[in-house]
Amino acid sequence: MLPDIFCKAVSREVINRIEKLDSHTQPIWGKMNVAQMLAHCCVSYEYVYENKYKPPGFLMKLILKNMVKNTVVNETAYKRNNRTAPDFLITDERDFQIEKERLIAYIEKTQELGKSYFKDRESHSFGKLSCTEWNNMFYKHLDHHLTQFGV
């Protein structure tokens, strides 16, 4: 079982890891710089809280639900250098402090809303997810990228 991102202690631990980063932290693998990585991690939360991305059409959602969903919501860690969805590609320069503050605010908001907010909530790409699936998606993605940057 992955740690519960809805638990205050777990979300605090993740935030403490983010706080160890600075604008010069270098990745162990991958192409993104630290500010781009933070912006990349914000996309998962933007899908939930913002209306800035076009949802996939019926056919694409069916493909995502049947071919990608399990990889994203299961407990198996991501492999290094996996391909990412177009919305998650961050190639422009970002402000480290702004992205860090945005990501922390999203993590805190998610923890405060809690499991009940996410129970059977419709995701942007995969249909309704259980609380466990939401947790796995959020925690696994954050842990993958924080590990990528050595924290």
C-alpha positions in Angstrom: 0.0 0.0 0.0 1.2 3.5 -0.8 1.2 6.2 1.9 -2.1 8.0 2.2 -1.7 11.5 0.7 -5.0 12.5 2.4 -3.3 12.0 5.8 -1.9 15.2 7.2 1.4 13.5 8.3 2.0 12.1 4.8 1.1 15.3 2.9 3.4 17.1 5.4 6.2 14.6 4.6 5.8 15.2 0.9 5.8 19.0 1.4 9.0 18.7 3.5 10.7 16.9 0.6 9.6 19.7 -1.7 11.0 22.3 0.7 14.4 20.6 0.4 14.6 21.6 -3.3 16.1 24.8 -4.5 16.2 26.4 -7.9 19.6 24.8 -8.6 18.6 21.2 -7.7 19.6 18.9 -10.5 17.8 15.8 -11.7 19.2 12.3 -11.3 17.5 11.5 -14.6 15.3 13.1 -17.2 15.2 16.4 -19.1 13.1 18.7 -16.9 14.7 21.2 -14.6 13.4 21.5 -11.1 10.9 24.4 -11.8 9.6 22.5 -14.8 9.2 19.3 -12.7 7.2 21.2 -10.1 4.9 22.7 -12.8 4.6 19.2 -14.3 3.4 17.8 -10.9 0.9 20.6 -10.7 -0.9 19.3 -13.8 -2.5 16.4 -11.9 -4.1 18.9 -9.6 -5.0 21.4 -12.3 -7.0 18.6 -13.9 -9.0 18.5 -10.6 -9.3 22.1 -9.6 -8.9 24.2 -12.8 -10.7 24.1 -16.1 -7.8 24.7 -18.3 -7.4 21.5 -20.2 -9.7 20.1 -22.9 -11.0 16.7 -21.7 -10.2 13.8 -24.0 -12.9 12.8 -26.5 -15.0 9.7 -26.0 -12.7 7.4 -28.0 -9.5 8.7 -26.4 -11.0 8.5 -22.9 -11.9 4.8 -23.7 -8.3 4.1 -24.7 -6.9 5.9 -21.7 -9.3 4.1 -19.3 -8.5 0.7 -20.8 -4.8 1.0 -21.6 -3.3 3.7 -19.3 -5.4 3.9 -16.2 -4.1 0.9 -14.4 -0.5 2.0 -14.8 -1.3 5.4 -13.3 -3.5 4.3 -10.4 -1.9 1.0 -9.3 0.8 0.8 -6.6 3.7 0.0 -8.9 6.3 2.7 -9.1 6.8 4.5 -12.5 9.9 3.6 -14.5 12.4 6.3 -15.2 12.1 8.3 -18.5 8.5 7.1 -19.3 6.6 9.1 -21.9 4.1 11.6 -20.6 0.8 12.9 -21.8 1.0 16.2 -23.8 -0.7 18.3 -21.1 2.1 17.2 -18.8 5.0 18.3 -21.1 6.6 21.4 -19.6 9.2 22.8 -22.0 9.1 26.5 -21.3 11.0 28.1 -18.4 9.1 28.4 -15.1 9.6 30.4 -11.9 10.8 27.9 -9.3 9.3 29.8 -6.3 5.9 30.2 -7.9 5.7 26.5 -9.0 6.8 25.3 -5.6 4.2 27.4 -3.8 1.5 26.3 -6.3 2.3 22.6 -5.8 2.4 22.9 -2.0 -1.0 24.7 -2.1 -2.5 21.9 -4.2 -1.2 19.2 -1.9 -2.6 21.1 1.2 -6.0 21.6 -0.5 -6.2 18.0 -1.5 -5.4 16.8 2.0 -7.9 19.3 3.6 -10.7 18.2 1.2 -9.9 14.6 2.1 -10.9 11.2 0.9 -14.6 11.9 0.9 -14.2 14.7 -1.7 -12.5 12.2 -4.1 -14.7 9.1 -3.5 -15.9 8.0 -6.9 -15.0 11.4 -8.3 -14.7 11.6 -12.1 -11.1 12.1 -13.2 -10.1 14.1 -16.3 -9.0 11.1 -18.2 -10.0 7.8 -16.5 -13.7 8.1 -15.4 -14.6 7.6 -11.8 -11.8 6.7 -9.4 -11.9 5.3 -5.9 -10.2 7.1 -3.1 -7.4 4.5 -3.3 -6.9 5.2 -7.0 -6.8 8.9 -6.5 -4.3 8.5 -3.6 -2.1 6.2 -5.7 -2.2 8.6 -8.7 -1.3 11.7 -6.6 1.3 10.1 -4.2 3.1 7.9 -6.8 3.5 10.8 -9.2 4.9 13.1 -6.5 7.2 10.4 -5.1 8.5 9.6 -8.6 9.5 13.1 -9.3 10.8 14.0 -5.9 13.0 10.9 -6.1 14.1 12.1 -9.6 15.5 15.2 -7.9 17.1 13.4 -5.0 14.6 14.3 -2.2 
